[in-house]
Amino acid sequence: MKKFLLIIFVFTLFIACTSDKTTTYYLIRHAEKDRTNNTNKNPNLNSDGVIRAEKWAKHFENIELDAVYSTDYNRTQQTAAPTAKSKGLIVQSYNPSKMYDSIFKKNTKGKTVLVVGHSNTTPVFANTILGQKKYKNMADNDNASLYIVTVVNDKKSSEIKKVN
């Protein structure tokens, strides 16, 4: 009986160690920002942006997220907050100049993650994960694109959806 239990344990451990781990990244740009002061480098969301941030939370309602990341700007944090709150998560800040480094990769492996960035960081983040320059910078008025990047072992795939 002990040998049988040991064989079952070893087999279970083998399956757990060799099974594919899927990592899914949902990458979005912050919602509409307040543009009334051109000198403000850290604006809040405007009223349309607040509504869109809530719509993002609704979009992710049936998607299990393990983590929510955002750059450390008002507009990105405010975009991420409703989704994080609805999932019982805290918004974790990331440095866009160190995106998808070994620490981020390790911390998100096998998880489903939302990353909120900017028009010039969101496609770059997707490209960095993919290891290729597939996506160009987003238009400045594009607050509705959702980049989905999936990693299973060494296989990577991606798509963009418009979410209004």
Steps between C-alpha positions, in 0.01 A plus 500: 500500500785741583664429163170569325457834682861592422445423130183713498685786674793488257267482200297799625817697563626414150176615339501824700859578403463424131158649434473808283464827685299759313575864566255755365568872488220747438658832409305825473573868474364732768154643449436855378701757691427859590658715227399844633855584614772418246774552760362236739721193454288289738133571429205313642236331288227720361133404541508280185811332634335422834211339310740301282695380806172362639428339162840327512405359840175373347692350207726305736210398725503135382875474452697375797797728560791420728653847493450854372801714408518867409759766442519751782294777340159626612328408172632142492440438868146638468435279197624189681328569833139395421611166355739432787234591755243272337750212521611572856852581377732793554648686205871424484724762342754410234776703340442519122874528442542155660193333355499124469832458673594168664328594827172597332515189282557277805226668706240465225583156360191282481272788597243722337600863528364842405763762413398865459739726314520771237474539122877461469549227765207261449600381150868498601412280798313259269795500257746434782302198620469371143867560423414678176394844376146410404312806626551873440427772755131567553322810376466765769122467496498118525374409845307191391763254379557183698819309425485137606832316511506132592812305589501121527853376560692650205195554279368855489192639330315829504199688378346846530134560571308827504292533815258793502 
